Amino acid sequence: MLNIIVFIFMYFCGLVVFSSKRKHLLLMLLSMEFIILSLYVLLFIFLSMYSFEYYFSMMFLVFCVCESVLGLSILVSLIRTHGNDYFFSLNMC
């Protein structure tokens, strides 16, 4: 039961930081990684609770790393073109 409470606390802390720091792309990416880490903790808890194999958690980590690399590449290209990491400096037109 304590593990679920830790997951809920981690998840909502990540959501609060994600919604409050939405101006900077780097802070948004870091808070999204924290949310993904809390989801990984929940996945690991449930897989161990029902004594399943951990292969799905490895696939989850692979997809999370791919998402992280994509976010960092967008951050690098944004900083190279605009000189800052403000999310609202992107022009969608």
C-alpha atoms as a printed R data frame, in Angstrom:
   type eleno elety resid chain resno      x       y       z
1  ATOM     1    CA   MET     A     1  0.000   0.000   0.000
2  ATOM     2    CA   LEU     A     2  2.866   2.360   0.756
3  ATOM     3    CA   ASN     A     3  4.238   1.794  -2.759
4  ATOM     4    CA   ILE     A     4  1.003   2.996  -4.328
5  ATOM     5    CA   ILE     A     5  1.041   6.115  -2.156
6  ATOM     6    CA   VAL     A     6  4.613   6.835  -3.256
7  ATOM     7    CA   PHE     A     7  3.548   6.407  -6.900
8  ATOM     8    CA   ILE     A     8  0.585   8.769  -6.503
9  ATOM     9    CA   PHE     A     9  2.782  11.372  -4.789
10 ATOM    10    CA   MET     A    10  5.461  11.136  -7.505
11 ATOM    11    CA   TYR     A    11  2.906  11.294 -10.317
12 ATOM    12    CA   PHE     A    12  1.080  14.349  -8.995
13 ATOM    13    CA   CYS     A    13  4.333  16.151  -8.192
14 ATOM    14    CA   GLY     A    14  5.358  15.623 -11.812
15 ATOM    15    CA   LEU     A    15  2.003  16.879 -13.058
16 ATOM    16    CA   VAL     A    16  2.178  19.998 -10.870
17 ATOM    17    CA   VAL     A    17  5.673  20.842 -12.111
18 ATOM    18    CA   PHE     A    18  4.665  20.117 -15.722
19 ATOM    19    CA   SER     A    19  1.676  22.441 -15.534
20 ATOM    20    CA   SER     A    20  3.423  25.229 -13.627
21 ATOM    21    CA   LYS     A    21  6.697  25.326 -15.616
22 ATOM    22    CA   ARG     A    22  5.245  25.247 -19.099
23 ATOM    23    CA   LYS     A    23  7.276  28.176 -20.430
24 ATOM    24    CA   HIS     A    24 10.646  26.417 -20.602
25 ATOM    25    CA   LEU     A    25 10.969  23.311 -22.734
26 ATOM    26    CA   LEU     A    26 13.794  21.854 -20.635
27 ATOM    27    CA   LEU     A    27 11.719  21.972 -17.447
28 ATOM    28    CA   MET     A    28  8.794  20.423 -19.286
29 ATOM    29    CA   LEU     A    29 10.997  17.577 -20.504
30 ATOM    30    CA   LEU     A    30 12.421  16.980 -17.032
31 ATOM    31    CA   SER     A    31  8.981  16.851 -15.459
32 ATOM    32    CA   MET     A    32  7.774  14.479 -18.171
33 ATOM    33    CA   GLU     A    33 10.721  12.212 -17.395
34 ATOM    34    CA   PHE     A    34  9.743  12.307 -13.727
35 ATOM    35    CA   ILE     A    35  6.180  11.307 -14.652
36 ATOM    36    CA   ILE     A    36  7.554   8.460 -16.762
37 ATOM    37    CA   LEU     A    37  9.749   7.377 -13.859
38 ATOM    38    CA   SER     A    38  6.710   7.253 -11.580
39 ATOM    39    CA   LEU     A    39  4.817   5.201 -14.177
40 ATOM    40    CA   TYR     A    40  7.785   2.840 -14.339
41 ATOM    41    CA   VAL     A    41  7.644   2.435 -10.557
42 ATOM    42    CA   LEU     A    42  3.947   1.589 -10.798
43 ATOM    43    CA   LEU     A    43  4.596  -0.893 -13.601
44 ATOM    44    CA   PHE     A    44  7.378  -2.527 -11.612
45 ATOM    45    CA   ILE     A    45  5.152  -2.747  -8.521
46 ATOM    46    CA   PHE     A    46  2.316  -4.407 -10.401
47 ATOM    47    CA   LEU     A    47  4.592  -6.808 -12.266
48 ATOM    48    CA   SER     A    48  6.215  -7.898  -9.028
49 ATOM    49    CA   MET     A    49  2.897  -8.081  -7.185
50 ATOM    50    CA   TYR     A    50  1.441 -10.535  -9.690
51 ATOM    51    CA   SER     A    51  4.826 -12.266 -10.203
52 ATOM    52    CA   PHE     A    52  4.975 -11.622 -13.944
53 ATOM    53    CA   GLU     A    53  8.128 -11.357 -16.007
54 ATOM    54    CA   TYR     A    54  9.877  -8.005 -16.328
55 ATOM    55    CA   TYR     A    55 10.292  -7.984 -20.101
56 ATOM    56    CA   PHE     A    56  7.502  -5.470 -20.558
57 ATOM    57    CA   SER     A    57  9.255  -3.066 -18.207
58 ATOM    58    CA   MET     A    58 12.357  -3.300 -20.390
59 ATOM    59    CA   MET     A    59 10.303  -2.465 -23.484
60 ATOM    60    CA   PHE     A    60  8.705   0.427 -21.582
61 ATOM    61    CA   LEU     A    61 12.171   1.786 -20.788
62 ATOM    62    CA   VAL     A    62 13.224   1.488 -24.437
63 ATOM    63    CA   PHE     A    63 10.248   3.550 -25.590
64 ATOM    64    CA   CYS     A    64 10.866   6.092 -22.820
65 ATOM    65    CA   VAL     A    65 14.472   6.514 -23.925
66 ATOM    66    CA   CYS     A    66 13.320   7.040 -27.520
67 ATOM    67    CA   GLU     A    67 10.879   9.703 -26.333
68 ATOM    68    CA   SER     A    68 13.617  11.384 -24.306
69 ATOM    69    CA   VAL     A    69 16.027  11.491 -27.232
70 ATOM    70    CA   LEU     A    70 13.350  13.002 -29.453
71 ATOM    71    CA   GLY     A    71 12.603  15.683 -26.851
72 ATOM    72    CA   LEU     A    72 16.283  16.520 -26.414
73 ATOM    73    CA   SER     A    73 16.783  16.807 -30.162
74 ATOM    74    CA   ILE     A    74 13.861  19.249 -30.350
75 ATOM    75    CA   LEU     A    75 15.397  21.188 -27.454
76 ATOM    76    CA   VAL     A    76 18.788  21.397 -29.165
77 ATOM    77    CA   SER     A    77 17.279  22.527 -32.456
78 ATOM    78    CA   LEU     A    78 15.156  25.131 -30.650
79 ATOM    79    CA   ILE     A    79 18.172  26.540 -28.826
80 ATOM    80    CA   ARG     A    80 20.245  26.621 -32.024
81 ATOM    81    CA   THR     A    81 17.590  28.452 -34.024
82 ATOM    82    CA   HIS     A    82 16.055  30.767 -31.406
83 ATOM    83    CA   GLY     A    83 18.766  31.066 -28.746
84 ATOM    84    CA   ASN     A    84 16.499  30.130 -25.832
85 ATOM    85    CA   ASP     A    85 14.267  27.307 -24.669
86 ATOM    86    CA   TYR     A    86 11.010  29.222 -24.351
87 ATOM    87    CA   PHE     A    87  8.185  27.028 -25.583
88 ATOM    88    CA   PHE     A    88  6.127  29.949 -26.866
89 ATOM    89    CA   SER     A    89  8.892  31.171 -29.188
90 ATOM    90    CA   LEU     A    90  8.000  28.383 -31.600
91 ATOM    91    CA   ASN     A    91  6.061  29.590 -34.613
92 ATOM    92    CA   MET     A    92  3.548  27.003 -35.766
93 ATOM    93    CA   CYS     A    93  2.699  28.746 -39.064
